Amino acid sequence: MGSPTLVPTPSDTISAAGTKRATASSAESSATLNCAQMVPRLGAAPAQRAAKKFEFDRHSLVLLERVPGAKKLPEAELAQSQKEHLAYLTRMGESGKLVLAGPFDEQDDVGMRGACIDRTATKAEAKQPAEQDPMVKAGRLQVQVMAWNTEKGYLAFPKAPPVEDAKGAAKDAGK
């Protein structure tokens, strides 16, 4: 927003030199303004805002997909594999590399099972631990990894450990 436009009022005085002397209350001091300062110039272009420089935060998006034609497992074995899968994701989260994970629901392609968002510099850095997931190793899920760039500062993970804390813990995630 620009400065307010000042317009002389009957209680104001304009000197012969073209300056307006505003009448002030006893609590305020009076100010002298040039008439040219009070009225915006006709035809003047509005102030331009500086072009916003886009900066991105890089994340790795790991999609977990059901392997077509995967062998059907007995219920107890499937339950154990799921338990190991969740424990693995928990360890990855504690390492600070994995910041968000969860299953899909109500998707058109029921083969798409879930996604993870990782803080990694490269696709390979995200793919390697994703392929160590027990459900992937068992042939139940396969991974698809891609870079996902979001505008800097718009996507936050308040429950994920800070990146600095994650560096030492990342080595323990694969255990």
ZIFEN-V283169 format. One line per field, one symbol per residue. phi: phi as a letter, one per 40 degrees, with the letter a starting at -180 (. if undefined). psi: psi as a letter, one per 30 degrees, with the letter a starting at -180 (. if undefined). A space follows every 50 residues. Layout:
# ZIFEN-V283169
phi = ???
psi = ???
This chain:
# ZIFEN-V283169
phi = .cccccbdbdccbbcccgbcbccbcccbccbbbcdcccbcccgccccccc ccccbbbbbbbbcbbcccgcdcbcdcccccccccdccccccccccgccba aaccafcccccccaabbbcbcbcccccdccccddccccgcbbbbbacbbb ddgcbbbccccdddccdcccccccc
psi = kakkkkkklfflkklffgkkjkkllfflllkkkkefffkkkkfkklkkkk kkkkklkklkkjkkkkkkgkkkkleeeeeeeeeeeeeeeeeeefffekfk klllkhlejffjealkkljlfleefeeeeeffkeeeefgellkkklkjkl kkffjliffkkleeffeefeffef.
